[in-house]
Amino acid sequence: MSFNDNVQLDPSRVSDRRGRGRGAAVGGGVGGGLLLILSLIFGPGVVDELGLDDGSGTTQEQGTAGGAISACRSGADANEQLDCRILATAESLDSFWAPALEQVGVTYTQPGVVLFSGRENTGCGTATSAVGPFYCPADEQTYYDTAFFDDLVTRFGASSGPLAQEYVVAHEFGHHIQNLIGTLGAAQQDPQGAESGGVRVELQADCLAGMWAAHAVSVPDPESGEPFLRPFSDTDLRDALSAAASVGDDRIQESMTGQVDPEGWTHGSSAQRQAWFSQGYETGDLASCDTFAATDLDRP
């Protein structure tokens, strides 16, 4: 899926914090309650195993936004550079979700979009690249270490196509939409297991990503008036489904331990993640993404 070349991008939409120096944390860090938010959303043990800490060590200094993202000005740039593609996808998502939520009486607020490398302070704790892309509800920002997108292909076996990358951004925005409509908290109340609230939250975010994809080729850029994205092919759609499948709990468990344990699931199986993305894509309707009402998560 490619962006139309004349689409105009606003680099200020993204905070580019890559390549910052490290320094002592100012103020000591955040409490365990906020770290627990990520632990519950992303699965037990994430604080210890995926690089989060409580602020007691050194962290990356904050500063003004800026950097390579400033060169991202057009859809043509998004077709050439990953960081520009993240920016363009975020602007497309903004333009889709504002009117989509207005139709159901919810006011859309833009989530932050932060690019970082190595280590970054967040409202949910100090994160390292090992976490992968994530949404922090405490500061309402989405975070991306662009190196993850290489890992998505080399470690997880996803396609390297652009819609695979755009799906990741759309999924994280999906968590922000859940925060606005009030479903995100289910991951904290029931974080683990094949039928858990945590799995239902993740599958709903996949469905919301599919909703965006369903409308993406008709959502116009406010500046140029052109649709953000060109019509996409069956190959593009397979790229997105490849990314969804690559991060299924069953596939990751089997690759790491040789076994599949549904009781330890926090995100859903590969087949479920593909099915719910397809559900959003095929219906384009928010009501169809109600994973909490589903009696069979395998068949939306």
C-alpha positions as CSV (number, residue, x, y, z in Angstrom):
1,M,0.0,0.0,0.0
2,S,1.6,3.2,-1.2
3,F,0.9,6.8,-0.3
4,N,-0.1,9.3,-3.0
5,D,3.0,11.3,-3.7
6,N,1.4,14.7,-3.3
7,V,0.0,14.1,0.2
8,Q,1.4,16.8,2.5
9,L,2.9,15.7,5.8
10,D,3.4,17.7,9.1
11,P,6.6,16.6,10.8
12,S,5.5,18.2,14.0
13,R,3.0,15.4,14.4
14,V,5.8,13.1,15.5
15,S,8.3,13.5,18.3
16,D,11.6,12.2,17.1
17,R,13.7,11.3,20.1
18,R,16.1,8.9,18.4
19,G,19.8,9.2,19.0
20,R,19.6,11.1,22.3
21,G,22.3,10.8,24.9
22,R,21.8,9.1,28.3
23,G,21.8,10.9,31.6
24,A,20.5,10.6,35.1
25,A,16.8,10.5,35.5
26,V,15.3,13.7,36.8
27,G,12.9,13.2,39.6
28,G,13.6,9.5,40.2
29,G,11.1,7.8,37.9
30,V,7.5,6.6,38.2
31,G,5.8,4.3,40.6
32,G,5.0,0.7,40.3
33,G,1.3,1.4,39.7
34,L,2.0,2.9,36.2
35,L,4.5,0.1,35.4
36,L,1.7,-2.3,36.2
37,I,-0.4,-0.8,33.5
38,L,2.1,-2.0,30.9
39,S,2.6,-5.3,32.7
40,L,-1.1,-6.1,32.5
41,I,-1.6,-4.9,28.9
42,F,1.5,-6.6,27.5
43,G,1.5,-9.7,29.7
44,P,2.9,-10.8,33.1
45,G,6.7,-10.4,33.4
46,V,7.0,-7.6,30.9
47,V,8.6,-5.3,33.5
48,D,11.4,-7.8,34.2
49,E,11.7,-9.5,30.9
50,L,11.1,-6.8,28.3
51,G,13.3,-4.0,29.5
52,L,11.1,-1.8,31.7
53,D,12.3,-0.4,35.0
54,D,11.1,1.8,37.8
55,G,13.4,4.7,37.1
56,S,16.0,3.8,39.6
57,G,18.8,3.5,36.9
58,T,19.8,5.9,34.2
59,T,17.4,7.0,31.6
60,Q,17.4,8.9,28.4
61,E,17.2,12.6,28.8
62,Q,14.2,14.4,27.5
63,G,14.6,17.3,25.2
64,T,13.0,19.1,22.3
65,A,11.5,17.1,19.4
66,G,13.4,17.1,16.2
67,G,15.7,15.1,14.0
68,A,15.3,13.1,10.8
69,I,11.6,13.3,10.9
70,S,11.9,16.9,9.8
71,A,12.7,15.7,6.3
72,C,9.3,14.0,6.0
73,R,7.2,16.3,3.9
74,S,5.2,14.3,1.4
75,G,3.6,11.0,0.5
76,A,6.6,10.4,-1.8
77,D,8.9,10.6,1.3
78,A,6.6,8.1,3.1
79,N,7.1,5.7,0.3
80,E,10.8,5.9,0.6
81,Q,11.5,6.1,4.4
82,L,10.1,4.1,7.3
83,D,9.9,7.0,9.7
84,C,8.0,9.1,7.2
85,R,5.7,6.1,6.7
86,I,4.9,6.1,10.4
87,L,4.2,9.8,10.3
88,A,1.9,9.5,7.2
89,T,0.1,6.5,8.7
90,A,-0.5,8.5,11.9
91,E,-2.0,11.4,9.9
92,S,-4.2,9.1,7.9
93,L,-5.4,7.5,11.2
94,D,-6.1,10.9,12.6
95,S,-8.2,11.8,9.6
96,F,-10.1,8.5,9.7
97,W,-10.8,8.3,13.5
98,A,-12.0,11.8,14.1
99,P,-15.2,11.5,12.0
100,A,-15.6,7.8,12.7
101,L,-15.8,8.4,16.5
102,E,-17.9,11.5,16.1
103,Q,-20.6,9.2,14.6
104,V,-20.8,7.3,17.9
105,G,-20.7,10.4,20.1
106,V,-17.0,10.1,21.1
107,T,-14.5,13.0,20.7
108,Y,-11.3,11.9,19.1
109,T,-8.0,13.2,20.6
110,Q,-4.8,12.6,18.8
111,P,-2.4,10.2,20.6
112,G,1.2,11.2,20.7
113,V,3.6,9.5,18.2
114,V,7.2,9.1,19.6
115,L,10.1,7.6,17.8
116,F,12.9,6.5,20.0
117,S,16.0,4.3,20.0
118,G,17.4,2.2,22.9
119,R,15.6,3.6,25.9
120,E,12.9,6.2,26.6
121,N,11.0,7.7,29.5
122,T,7.2,7.3,29.3
123,G,4.3,7.9,31.5
124,C,4.2,4.2,32.1
125,G,7.8,3.8,33.1
126,T,11.2,3.6,31.4
127,A,11.0,1.5,28.3
128,T,13.7,-0.1,26.2
129,S,13.6,-1.3,22.6
130,A,12.9,-4.8,23.7
131,V,9.3,-3.8,24.5
132,G,8.5,-3.2,20.8
133,P,5.8,-0.7,19.8
134,F,3.4,0.1,22.5
135,Y,0.7,2.5,23.7
136,C,0.9,4.1,27.1
137,P,-2.5,5.1,28.5
138,A,-1.0,7.2,31.2
139,D,0.4,9.8,28.7
140,E,-1.7,8.8,25.7
141,Q,1.3,8.3,23.5
142,T,2.3,5.6,21.1
143,Y,6.0,4.6,21.0
144,Y,8.1,3.1,18.2
145,D,11.7,2.0,18.0
146,T,12.0,1.8,14.2
147,A,14.5,-1.1,14.6
148,F,11.5,-3.2,15.6
149,F,10.3,-3.3,12.0
150,D,13.4,-5.2,11.0
151,D,12.8,-7.6,13.9
152,L,9.2,-8.1,12.7
153,V,10.6,-9.6,9.5
154,T,13.8,-11.3,10.7
155,R,12.7,-12.6,14.1
156,F,8.9,-13.0,13.7
157,G,8.7,-13.9,10.0
158,A,6.3,-11.1,8.9
159,S,6.3,-9.7,5.4
160,S,8.4,-6.5,4.8
161,G,5.6,-4.9,2.8
162,P,4.4,-1.4,3.8
163,L,1.0,-2.4,4.9
164,A,2.6,-4.8,7.4
165,Q,4.3,-1.8,9.0
166,E,1.2,0.4,8.8
167,Y,-0.8,-2.3,10.5
168,V,1.5,-2.0,13.5
169,V,0.9,1.7,13.8
170,A,-2.9,1.2,13.3
171,H,-2.9,-1.4,16.0
172,E,-1.3,0.9,18.6
173,F,-3.7,3.7,17.6
174,G,-6.4,1.1,18.2
175,H,-5.4,0.9,21.9
176,H,-5.9,4.7,22.1
177,I,-9.3,4.3,20.5
178,Q,-10.1,1.7,23.2
179,N,-8.9,4.2,25.9
180,L,-11.4,6.7,24.5
181,I,-14.3,4.3,24.2
182,G,-13.7,2.7,27.6
183,T,-12.6,-0.9,26.7
184,L,-8.9,-0.7,27.3
185,G,-9.2,-1.3,31.1
186,A,-10.4,-4.9,30.5
187,A,-6.8,-5.9,30.0
188,Q,-6.0,-4.8,33.6
189,Q,-9.0,-6.6,35.1
190,D,-8.4,-9.9,33.4
191,P,-4.9,-10.0,31.8
192,Q,-4.2,-13.6,30.8
193,G,-5.7,-16.6,29.2
194,A,-7.3,-17.7,25.9
195,E,-10.7,-16.0,26.7
196,S,-9.2,-13.2,28.9
197,G,-9.9,-9.5,28.8
198,G,-6.3,-9.0,27.8
199,V,-6.7,-11.1,24.7
200,R,-10.1,-9.5,23.8
201,V,-8.4,-6.0,24.1
202,E,-5.7,-7.0,21.7
203,L,-8.0,-8.6,19.2
204,Q,-10.3,-5.6,19.3
205,A,-7.2,-3.4,18.5
206,D,-6.5,-5.7,15.5
207,C,-10.1,-5.2,14.4
208,L,-9.9,-1.4,14.7
209,A,-6.7,-1.5,12.6
210,G,-8.7,-3.4,10.0
211,M,-11.4,-0.8,10.1
212,W,-8.9,1.9,9.2
213,A,-7.6,-0.3,6.4
214,A,-11.1,-0.6,5.0
215,H,-11.4,3.1,4.7
216,A,-7.8,4.1,4.2
217,V,-7.9,4.6,0.4
218,S,-10.8,7.1,0.7
219,V,-9.6,9.2,3.6
220,P,-8.4,12.5,2.2
221,D,-5.3,14.5,3.3
222,P,-6.7,17.8,4.6
223,E,-3.9,19.7,2.9
224,S,-3.9,18.3,-0.7
225,G,-7.4,16.9,-0.8
226,E,-6.0,13.7,-2.2
227,P,-6.6,10.3,-0.5
228,F,-3.7,9.5,1.7
229,L,-3.3,6.0,0.2
230,R,-3.5,4.5,-3.3
231,P,-5.8,1.5,-3.8
232,F,-4.0,-1.6,-2.6
233,S,-3.7,-5.1,-3.9
234,D,-4.3,-8.6,-2.5
235,T,-0.5,-8.7,-1.8
236,D,-0.8,-5.6,0.4
237,L,-3.6,-7.3,2.4
238,R,-1.5,-10.5,2.8
239,D,1.3,-8.3,4.1
240,A,-0.9,-7.0,6.9
241,L,-2.2,-10.5,7.7
242,S,1.3,-11.7,7.8
243,A,2.2,-9.1,10.4
244,A,-0.9,-10.0,12.5
245,A,0.0,-13.7,12.4
246,S,3.7,-13.2,13.2
247,V,2.9,-11.8,16.7
248,G,0.3,-14.4,17.7
249,D,0.8,-15.9,21.1
250,D,0.8,-19.5,19.8
251,R,3.5,-18.7,17.2
252,I,5.7,-16.9,19.7
253,Q,5.3,-19.5,22.4
254,E,6.1,-22.4,20.0
255,S,9.2,-20.6,18.6
256,M,10.5,-19.9,22.1
257,T,9.5,-23.0,24.0
258,G,8.4,-25.6,21.5
259,Q,5.0,-25.7,23.2
260,V,1.7,-23.7,23.1
261,D,-0.1,-22.8,26.3
262,P,-3.3,-20.9,25.9
263,E,-3.5,-20.2,29.6
264,G,-0.5,-17.9,29.1
265,W,-2.0,-16.0,26.2
266,T,-2.2,-12.2,26.4
267,H,-2.7,-11.2,22.7
268,G,-4.5,-14.2,21.0
269,S,-3.5,-16.8,18.5
270,S,-2.1,-16.0,15.0
271,A,-5.4,-17.2,13.4
272,Q,-7.5,-15.0,15.8
273,R,-5.4,-11.9,15.1
274,Q,-5.8,-12.4,11.4
275,A,-9.5,-13.1,11.8
276,W,-10.3,-10.0,13.7
277,F,-8.2,-7.7,11.5
278,S,-10.2,-9.2,8.6
279,Q,-13.4,-8.6,10.5
280,G,-12.6,-4.9,10.7
281,Y,-11.5,-4.7,7.1
282,E,-14.5,-6.5,5.7
283,T,-17.1,-4.6,7.7
284,G,-15.5,-1.3,8.3
285,D,-17.8,-1.0,11.3
286,L,-17.1,-0.3,15.0
287,A,-19.9,-2.4,16.2
288,S,-18.4,-5.4,14.5
289,C,-15.3,-5.1,16.6
290,D,-17.0,-6.0,19.9
291,T,-14.7,-8.8,20.9
292,F,-16.2,-8.6,24.4
293,A,-19.5,-9.9,23.2
294,A,-18.0,-12.7,21.1
295,T,-18.7,-16.2,22.3
296,D,-16.1,-17.7,20.0
297,L,-13.0,-15.6,19.4
298,D,-11.9,-17.9,16.6
299,R,-15.0,-16.8,14.5
300,P,-15.8,-13.1,14.7
